[in-house]
Amino acid sequence: MDLTPGRDAVELRVHGISGVTAERILDHPIVTRVAGNTHAGFFRPRPGSGTAGGAAEGVSVEAYRWGSLTAGAAVRTAAYQRAVRELTDRSG
């Protein structure tokens, strides 16, 4: 599958702290993650399903969604690892 935007420019939309969905960021009901994982990623409207809301002519619109990086297991794991390192540094 060809995932290149095929446009002259790319507009990257990034959500704020509220962590809205990629569909809402792109103002489009059908999106596809083209890079990243379940914690953060880049999204585009699914090929053949139209363009993102408000897209200018010749501009491919993508969304970067990072909401899962600020909560959940990934953050708890990072915080735990940091605490263990700090305790280890103090005792060593």
N, C-alpha and C positions, 0 to 999 in steps of 0.2 A: 504494500500500500504506500503510495506517495504521500508523505506528510508535509511537504514543503508548501508554504503559503501561496506561492505563485503570484505574488503581488509586488508592487514597487516599494512598499513600506509596511512595517508592522507596528500597530498600536498595541502596547501592553497595558492591560488594565489589572490593577492589584487592589484587592479589597482592603478595608480598614480593619480595625480590631474586632468588628462584629462577626467576622468569619462567614460571610454569606456564601451561597453556592456559586459554582462556576456558571450555571445557567442564568443566575441573576446578574452576575458581573457582566456577562456577555449579552444580556437581554435577548436570549435565544433559548428555546425549549430543549434542543437536542445538541449536546456537546460531547466531545471525545477528548480524553486525556492523551496528549501526545508526548509527554515526558514527565518524569517524576514517579511518585508512589502514592500510597494512601495518606501520607502525612502532608505532602506538598506536591504541587505539580502545575504543569502548563496545559491549558485547555483551548480548544478551538471548536467552532460549530462543526458538526459532523459533515463531511464532504457530501455535497448534493442536497443539503437541507437548508440552504440559504445563508445569508450573511448575518453577522451580529448586529444587534440594534444600534443605530447611529453610526454605522461604518461609512467612512467616506470612500468615494470612488478610488480604486487603486490601492486601498489600504486593507491589509489583512489584520483582523483583530484577534488577539489572544488574551487569555486570562491567566494570571498566576494566583493560585490559591494556596495559602500557607496556614490556614486556621488550625490544623491539627498539630502544628509544631508548638503551640503554646499551651496545650493541655494534654492530658492522657498519659499513657504509659511511656511514650518517648521522653517527655519532659520529666516525669518522675524518675526514670532510669538515669537521665543525665544529672539530675539533682542528687540522687543517691551516690552516683559515681564521684561527683564533686565532693560530697561530704566525706566519703571514704578516703579520697586523696588528701583532703585537709587534715583529717585525723591521723593518717599515716605520716604526713609531713611533720606534724607536731610531735609525734612519738619517736620519730627517727632522728 
